[in-house]
Amino acid sequence: MTENRESPNIDPSKYRQVLGHFPTGVVIVTAMTDDGPAGMAIGSFSSLSLDPAQVLYCPAKNSGSWAKLRTSPHFCVNVLAEDQEDVSRLFSTKNEDKFAELGWKRSANGSPLINGVLAYIDCTIANIVDGGDHDIVIGDVTDLAVTHEGAPLIFFRGGYGRVTF
Ligand SMILES: Cc1cc2nc3c(=O)[nH]c(=O)nc-3n(C[C@H](O)[C@H](O)[C@H](O)COP(=O)(O)O)c2cc1C
């Protein structure tokens, strides 16, 4: 199947530009590793399955942050609020100590739970599936809660935005 399918040459900048028209929320996926807390900003987060309760996200295979995150069997999805653009920017850098200036505590599974997020979803990695130059990480949900009622941070056309309800 994979060998025989057509693979037209899609220009990467056009791919980014067109796919950037699909708005996403922003989450910070965190984990506690033997070397301390790790985390990265993720737009490719999605709910997946209700029974069993599962979610997914897609880190780049060459991501240094993913290399750290995958050393832990657990992770926490932190759903950013509209006033947390600075947190998204912090976790999209290669900064070695993203947690130094940040307010956070440990979630039930021990992962960093960032202050002020709208909601969190604690997970245990169930499966890692090949997704081209990304991995697809499927997590079994072990704990979750809404922690603030508010509006989400949105990423659209390469920039940050907000929505009103
Ligand atoms: C809004 C937003 C969404 C992102 N979504 C993803 C994503 O889904 N997958 C991914 O691998 N990187 C994503 N990134 C990039 C990473 O957060 C980050 O830039 C990268 O992991 C840093 O490099 P490192 O992991 O090698 O340290 C996103 C960045 C931003 C700002």
The ligand as a Gaussian input file, in Angstrom:
#p B3LYP/6-31G(d) Opt

LIG

0 1
 C        1.262000      27.014000      18.262000
 C        2.352000      25.989000      18.084000
 C        2.020000      24.676000      17.785000
 C        3.018000      23.711000      17.612000
 N        2.661000      22.424000      17.323000
 C        3.615000      21.487000      17.181000
 C        3.249000      20.134000      16.920000
 O        2.078000      19.793000      16.834000
 N        4.252000      19.219000      16.784000
 C        5.580000      19.576000      16.876000
 O        6.455000      18.719000      16.738000
 N        5.953000      20.866000      17.151000
 C        5.000000      21.810000      17.297000
 N        5.365000      23.100000      17.573000
 C        6.802000      23.405000      17.694000
 C        7.355000      23.057000      19.077000
 O        6.582000      23.584000      20.118000
 C        8.761000      23.603000      19.321000
 O        8.995000      24.703000      18.524000
 C        9.854000      22.665000      19.069000
 O        9.530000      21.446000      19.667000
 C       11.148000      23.205000      19.696000
 O       12.186000      22.407000      19.269000
 P       12.726000      21.162000      20.121000
 O       11.564000      20.265000      20.414000
 O       13.703000      20.510000      19.220000
 O       13.307000      21.720000      21.367000
 C        4.382000      24.074000      17.745000
 C        4.718000      25.407000      18.074000
 C        3.714000      26.347000      18.227000
 C        4.090000      27.753000      18.580000

